[in-house]
Amino acid sequence: QVQLQESGPGLVAPSQTLSLTCTVSGVSITTRWHAWSWLRQPPEKGLEWMGVIGDDGRTWYSPSLKSRTSISYDTSKNQFSLQLSSVTPEDTAVYYCRAIRWPLQHWGQGTQVTVSS
């Protein structure tokens, strides 16, 4: 059974870098045909796709976030990570990690991140 769990600080100061990790169990992150994504949902707004890393390590990012976003993975820990730089209060959201092996999806439970001084 594939399970994902987000972790990271719940509070980040403005202008700093937000760093989150998604720990994966039940499948290796390098297993073919899998893609590993980060999404977020700000308060009272819809879900926003941020970016994805494939099983081969290639990445794609949302054009609106590309300049500030980096996604990577650590095969030794079976984790993938998100870094979002130069955060502002508008980056306050619940952040989710997701695994896709079409047509199946698995989601983490989400983690609240607040950007505030």
N, C-alpha and C positions, 0 to 999 in steps of 0.2 A: 504494500500500500504506500503510495507516494504521499509524503507529508512535507510541508514547508512551514518554517517558523522565522518570522522577522525578529531582529534584535537591533538595539541601538539606543542612543540617548533620546529621551522624550522632549528635551528642551535644548534648543540651539540659539546662540546669540546672533543677531543680525551681522551680516558680512562674513560670517564663519562658514565652514564647510560641514554640510550634513552628511553623515556616514551611516549607512545601514547595511546589515548583513542578513542574508537569507540562508538558513541551514536546511539542507535537503536530505531527506531520508527515503529509503525505498527504491531509489534509482540513482545511478551515477550521473552527474551533470554532463559527462562527456558521451553519454549514450546517444547514438545517432537518432536523428529526427526529433530531438527535443530542443526547445527554445525556452529561455529563462528571462522573464520580463519584470519590470518594475512599473507600477501604476500608483496613482494617488487620487484622493478625493478631498478637495478643500471643503470647508464648512458650507453647506447649502449650495454646493455646486456638483456637477457631474464628475464621473470618473475620467481621469486623464491618463493616457498612455505616455510613459516617459522614455522607454527604450527597452532593448532586448539584446541578449547575447546568445549566440547559437552554440550548439555542442562543439563546434570547431573554434570557438573563441571570437568569431566575427561579431561586430556590434552594429546596431542601428539605433538612432536616437530621434526623438521628436524634434522637428526643425526649431520649434520655439524654445527648446531647452538644450539644444545641442552644444551651445557654447559653454554651458555650465555643468554638463552631466558626463559622468564616466561610469561604465559598468564593467566589472571584471569578475573572474572567478578563480577560486583556489581549489584545485582538484584534490589536494592532499586533505582538505577539510570538507570537501563536498559542499562548498558554499559559494554563493555569488553575492556581489556587493554593489552598492550604489553610493556614489559620491556626487553631491550637488553643491557647487561652490557659490559663494557670494549670496547667501540666502537673505531673504527679506521676509517680513511678516506674511506676505502673499504666498510663501511656500509652506505655511502652516496647513497641515492636511493629515489624513490617515494614509499611510503608505503601505502598499501591498506588493508582495512578490507572487509571481505566478509561473507555473510550468505548463507548457503546451506540448502535447504530442497529438497532433490533429487526429480525430476531433476532440480528444480529451483535454480537460483543463484541471489543474489543481491550484488552489489558492492558499496562501497563508492567511492567518486570521486578521492581519493588519496591525499596524502600530501607529499610535498618535505621535506626531512630531509638531511641536509648537516653536515658532521662531519669535523670540522675545528677549528683550534685555532685562 
